């Protein structure tokens, strides 16, 4: 590694940076606690509008007729579901299943038919969490390998 003025960045700095980034990824990957169906809070709403927020988190938010907002986890914010929700007319009755702690929407049912099943939602969240955890572990390994390689290169000089 090098930075301006031709000086080498110390080997430990790359290691520390990789360890910190790995820690952040692992923390992101341990976000939402898995729950059983019985633990979910069921709420029936009359949909006022659905908003798909494009960008870094691709979240979908639902507003009921009373002005309350309900948010889906970013792992569940796909374009197909967003399009289906935006097609629904105002006043459509939906049953939402909410996570008991952070109240993310983990299930959306219309007339008993799932638009987003809670098991599917939990699996998508687990998959995303697992991916972030592996990225964090990868950063840790990369940091150690880079540190060892730089130390080995210095010994050869």
N, C-alpha and C positions, 0 to 999 in steps of 0.2 A: 504494500500500500504506500502511496505517497500523497503529499499535499503540497501547496505552494512553497516556494523557496527551496525545493529539492530535498527537504528533510523527510525522513521516514516517520510515519506515525508509529508510536510504540506498539508492540505486539499486544500488550495488555489492553490497550484502548479498543482495538477491534474485538477482543474477547469480551470486554465489558459491554460494548454496544450490542453484540450478538446475544449475550446473556439477558440483557434488559429487554431487547425486542422479543426474545423467546418467552420471557416472563409475561410480557403484555399479551402475546398471542395465546398462551396457556390460560391466562385469566379470562380472556374473551371466550375461550372455549369451555369455560365452566360456568356459563351464564345462567341458564334457566333450569330449575330443578324439574326432573321428570315427575309426573303425577299420574295417578290412576283416575279412571272415569268418575268414580264416586267423589273424588276430591274437587272436581271442577264445579264452578259456580255457573248455573244456568240463568240466562237473562233473555227475556223476550223483548224485542224492540220493533218499532215501526221505522223502517229505514227512511231517513230524510235524504241523505246523499252519501255517496262513496267517493273517496278521494285516494287515488293512487299517487303517491309522492315519488316521482322519479329522482334518481340521484344516487348518492352513495349507499343509501340503505334500502331503497325500493320498498318502502312500507305502504301498507294499505290502511286507511283510516275510515271508519264508518261513523256517521252521525245519526242519532235517532231524532224523532220529532220533538223531543224536549231539549235538544241542544247538547246532550252528552256525547262524547267521542269515545270510540273503542278502537284499539289499534292491534293489528296483527304483527307478530314477530317478523323481522326482516327475512328470515329463512322461508316464510310462507308467502312472501309478497311476489307472486309470479304474475305475469301479464295475462294469462288465461283467466285466472280468478278475478283479477282487476276488471277485465272486460265484462265478465259475467255480472259482477256486482254493479258496474256502471250502467248496464242495460236494464236493471230492475227499476220499475217505476217507484216514485216516492210513495210512502205508505205501505210498502211491502213488509209483511211481518216476517221477521227472522228470529230464530233461536240461536243465541250465541253461547258458547261454552268458554268461560274465562278461567285463566290460571288463578288459583286461590291467593297467591302472594303478589304477583306483579300485574295481574289482570290483563295480560295479553289474551287476545282472542285465539283460542285453540280449536274452535269448531264453529262452523256456520251451517245452519240447517234451515231449509225453506220447505214448509209442509212435510217435515220429517225426512226429507231427502238431503243428504249432505252435499253442500257446495265445497266445504272443506271439512273432512272428517278429523276428529281429534287425534286418532292414532297416526294418520298421515302427517298431521301438523307436528306432532311430537317427534316422529321419525325424521322429518326434514330438519328440525331443530337439532336433534342428536347428531345427524350427519354433518351439519354445519359446525357444531361444537367440536366434533371429532377432527374435522379438517383443520380448524384453528389450533387445536392441541398438537396435531402432527406438525403444523407449520412452526409452532413454538419449539418443539423438540428438535426439528430440523435446524432452527436458528442456533440452538445450543450446540448441536453437533458441529455445525459450520464454524462457530466461534472457536471451539476447541481445536478443530482441524487446522484452521488458519493460524492459530496461536502456535501449535506444534510445528507446522510447516515453516513458519517464520523463525522459530527458535532453531530448528534443524538447519535452515539456510545460513543463519548467523554462525553456527558451529563450523560449517564447512569453510567459511571465509577465513 
